[in-house]
């Protein structure tokens, strides 16, 4: 029996008696009468007899005052009595609270019994009692109810008899005290399980109460010594028995009753339940009859029973199993093996139809105390975190888990993206698995970046797919399997060494937080593996992780952060793959994880031959031929015309000259790169030597020729380039789509300062004014005037640069600098490019010949004399004499005057020739020439030109053509060619 507490005796407070009634004031009444008679006798005045009336008045006043004083005294005494009784009642309530606390400590609630420290201490105490031969009672709690109080009230020296004379307030306080002292409200209802407990009532309630009592008995009995045998209805859900750490055997029983029998040293407790008292076994010490539907009788006794459902029972049993495993108290037949293979658990686990298994990702991962342990990333997840010290078996778990899911579900139901930041060898056994859509390692930075971009694109793709299907989540889509819609395959992202991945790329924290938040509805699941999740896996991710697996760890804080207990630090270091798992229901269980063998992956690969489609495209090739690209572009253009598509970006078919291919991993495609001179504007190409700058121009020229678009190549001579640009600005030609200029920085470097400035201004005018033609310029780097000019270009292709600084100066991101880029590879910015990676195609044809502007030819004629300024007039006069012209060399012969020159018109051609000094000496003739004659300046400097011809604007630079000169007329200088051939040649 459970010992009761010693009675507590309290003495009622002493109550003051009621105050006595005041006596009649005979003396005070008679004294005034006698005095008034004496005065009347002496004075004879009848008026003195009036004093006799004072006697009755004083008597009445004295009586009234006495009554008032009596009432006031009685009220004060009553208040004191009520206060004393209230204090006594508070003392009673304190004693009741102590009694409730004692009972709660004697039989704690079920959650308290399952606490690690409490359970271990009880099992140790039970073992010591058995060893000493003193079997302690097994106190279990049925619920809470009203029970007799252990407080006894003694009457004591109460000064009043009988109680009926008490004031109403005092009587009420006394009755309340006696009522409070008679029973304890809401007290734990305890019984000794050793005597046997029977429960009678409606089957669901009776079974739930019996389940609660049985769990309490199990929590009080050490799993190492106790045995449990249960006789239950096979149809009832009592799986919690298999989760207990005790040795349990279950047999069938009638549906109307059930029994739990415990075998422990010193006692054999029995807990039975039935729908009728006659169905209970005999010899039970306590029988509890539940009121129908828990109504009148329960309210009469203020009873509340502790009913435990199946799910809560499983939680409690699992918690006891974890404590038992921590202290090595598992029943001998429930101890886990030190190793188990994946093939063993796959064969032992119940199979599923792989073609119809559409919902969930359930797969066996090892063995626990109840048999095969299975995990479902859908119902237990949607995400999982795996922790464990080096050598605990984390990577082996990932391989086995992936193989188990692949063995249970086809590629159309689940696919895997494997991320290994420990060198890439962890997932080697999974190579060739048809479910795997990609493997990423830290050894390939470019592939890692592509995978990350593709993950972002995969989120958007799945959102669009669900929207188009009219489904809220992938679960809705899977429920329609076999109908018109085809569900998306779930994608499981498995990361080995998550800490190494995010330490090198901190921006991934945001991506994985996004996936963890939206993954459940989109069908994306995370399995993140790291040695110490605390501080590595951020709260935004952990908030959505309900499945946590901890192998052995060395730090208690890591175990507590993962599981809420330090049990993972006490896992056996010799059992590789031993782990504690907290699943979606909050249960904690110890599992021996299965290890995959070499043949396991081969069997899964043989079962599924159709590989899953890759999630991202391969990197662009180092060499991209132009011919196949043009044919593909023609096919796309034909399809676009048939469907009336309009191109808006790099990845869409439509107008434009194809010149390469762009890589858009964020959109999971690699469309053709096109350049439309009517819409895309001008293009600047920057790159180091042998980076493919000229290749860009060659490819655009070849593709433009194929498309029938005019293309003009600017010469590499400053004078020719300036003249061509002026002509294109002054005389636009709608047939021309592209103007190509190679190595602008070298061209400007070869140009004198003044012409360089003029050429830069000319290019600026062209970029701003020519909107229906695309100027494509290449340069090695942005030097000098190119900085201001570069900002005017609509798009830019940044090829490989010689250094990171040059890459940044060219407008690139320093983190994206790659000195190993092949020729033609780089970044394309602008309306179409959007900063995407591009590989320019390589055409077979060289760059077309540069276009030269046709210059006017000057030849002496009879209609108009010609003035020539040159540094070597005699030499030039000798060559001009062969043309039949009359040549006058200033300084050697008398200079003709103005009148003679006017008369000579119509005569043979007259040519006045001299060096700058000779012309300045003939100032009158020079003034006439400025007004009337065309002046030809050949072989002189621009300053000499300005001095002779008085030209205000900077003259155009001269090229290297034979006879090229400045022709000054009307105050403006332009390029021309002096014709020195003989007439008739």
Helices and strands as residue ranges (DSSP letters): E 8-11, H 26-43, G 46-53, H 54-106, H 110-113, H 116-131, E 139-148, E 151-154, G 163-165, H 168-182, E 183-192, G 193-195, E 197-200, H 203-220, E 227-232, H 240-243, E 247-252, E 257-263, E 270-274, G 277-279, E 286-289, G 292-294, H 296-300, E 304-305, H 310-326, G 332-334, H 342-348, E 362-368, E 371-376, E 384-387, H 394-408, E 414-420, G 428-430, E 436-441, H 445-469, H 474-479, E 490-496, H 498-504, H 508-522, E 524-530, H 539-542, E 547-551, H 556-563, G 567-570, E 578-582, E 588-593, H 598-607, H 626-643, E 657-663, G 665-667, E 672-675, E 683-686, H 693-707, E 710-713, H 718-730, E 736-741, H 744-749, H 753-769, E 774-779, H 786-790, E 795-799, H 804-809, G 814-816, E 825-829, E 836-840, E 856-858, E 866-869, H 873-881, E 886-889, H 898-903, E 910-914, H 916-921, H 923-932, E 934-937, H 942-949, E 964-969, E 972-978
